[in-house]
């Protein structure tokens, strides 16, 4: 058996950009350090991702006291050409609606 079969795969379906966007959708006043802790990347990486999302028009920032409040542009289309006709709202809705399901109702058997 090769070494690649001895260790579990580390890839996932969602990118860090998608995960950051979902964390902001769940809590528009979330701190970057809390996003970093939640998804397992550095705070610096989250800062870069939020900057990317802001520059691309997915996220707006508003300073409220010492914190930021984020607003999502849910009508912004996905960036990849095969999904460019779909709004990011579809991804956000899929995962945030799952958060509201009673325990046991969201998993397939």
N, C-alpha and C positions, 0 to 999 in steps of 0.2 A: 504494500500500500504506500502511496506517495505521501510526502509531508503535507501536501495540501489537503489530503483527506483526514489527516490526524487532528486538525484544528477546525473549529467551527468557522463558517463563512462570516464575514463582517459587513457585507453589503446590505443595503436596505432599499426599499422602493422609493421612499421619500428623501429628497435632498435636505441638507441643513437649511437651505433657503425656505423650503416648504414648511419645515418644522418651526422655524422662527416665525413665519407668517401665521401659523396655527396658534402658537403661544400668544401672539399679540391679539389674534381674534378672540381667544378665550379670556384675555384680560388686557384691555387697552392701556392700563396703567402699570403693566408689568415692568419690573426693573431688568435691565440687561443681564445683570449677574444672576437673576433668578431664571431667565431663559437659558443661560449658559449651563447652570446646574441641572436644569430639567432635561436638556437634550444631550448633555455630556460633551460640550465643547468649551473653548475658552471665551471669556468675556470679550476679549479683543476680536475673536472671530465673529461673535454676535454683532459687535459694533460695525464690522465690515459688511456683514450681511444686511443689517438694517440700513446702512448707507446705500448698498446696492438696491434694495427694495424701494427706498425713498427716491433715489435717482431715476429708477424705472417707472415711478408713478404708482406703485402698489401701496405705499405707506406715506402718510403725512404725519409730521411731528408738531406738537404744540407744547410749549414749556408751561408748566403749571407749578409755580413755586420752584422747588428744587428738583422736580421730577418732570418726566415727559409723559404726555398722553398721546397715544397713537390712534390714528383713524385709517381704516383700510379703504382702498378704492376697489370694491368688490366687482366692479364692471370691467376692470382692466383685464385684458386677454392674457392667456398664457403666452410665453415667449417662444416656445418651440413650434416650428411651422405646422406640424400635424395637429396641434391643439390651439393654434392661434385664433380660431374662430370661437373659442369657448372662454367664458369669463372665469376668473379665479374663484368666484363665488361658489362654483360647483364643488371645488376641493374643500373650501372652508365649511360649507354647509354639510358636506358628507361627514366631516370629522367633528364638528361642533354639535350636530344632531345626535351623533353617537354618544357624546358626553351626557346627553339628557335621557338616554334610554334606561329603563329599570335594569338592574343587574341580571345578566343572563339573557337579555333580549337582543344583544348586539352581536353575539358570536354565532358563527355557523357550526353545525354539528359535524 
